[in-house]
Amino acid sequence: MKLSARNQLRGTVVAIRKGAAIANVEVDVAGQRIVASITVEAVDELGLAEGSEVTVVIKASDVILATAD
């Protein structure tokens, strides 16, 4: 599959917390934690589980940066 999104990060699923409709999927990307909120249906359809190798694709209209100042 080809995507136009340039922000693609390979990682490993380390936790999945399912709610009634939404699941928070925690992904380790080179030691950094990224959490994606997706539907429980999507988790099941993708067959996600702890240890799954995934690509995090970030497509956002706003990105906010901060400094330590």
N, C-alpha and C positions, 0 to 999 in steps of 0.2 A: 504494500500500500504506500502510495506517495502522498505527502501532505505539504501544503504551502507554509504551514506554521514552522518557524525556525527554532522555537524554543522547545526542543525535544531532549529529555533527560532520561537516561536508562537507570533503572533502580529495581529494588526488591521490595515486595509487599511484606511488611513486618507486623501489621495488625489490621483487622477489619472489625469495626464496631457497627453492627446493624441496628437500625431503629425500625419503626413501623414502615416507612417508605424510603428513607435515606440512609445510606451507609457512609461512614467516614473510613476511608482507606488510607492507612499510613504507609508511606513509601520511604525507604532509605535510599538516598541518592548520594553516593560518595561520602557517607557520614552525615549528611544533612537530612532533616526530616521534612517531608512534604505531605500534606494531608489533602486528599481530594474527596469532595462530597459528591457522591453519585447515587443513583437509585439502587435499591436492593435488587431490583430486576436486572440491572446492568451487571452487578456483581455476579449474580447467578449465571447470566448469559455468557459472560466472559470467563466463567470458571475460576474466578479469583480466589486465592487462598494464601495463607502465610507462606512465604517462600516463592511465590509466583514472580517471574521476571516480567517487568512491564516497562513501557515507555510513557513517561509523563509528558503530555503535550500541553503547553501553556499558551493560550491565545487570549489576550486581555487588551481592552482599550486603554486601561490605565495601569501603570507600574509606578510604585512609589519607592523612592530610595531615601535612606536616612544615613546620617553620619553619627559618630560617637560624641560629637561636640555637645 
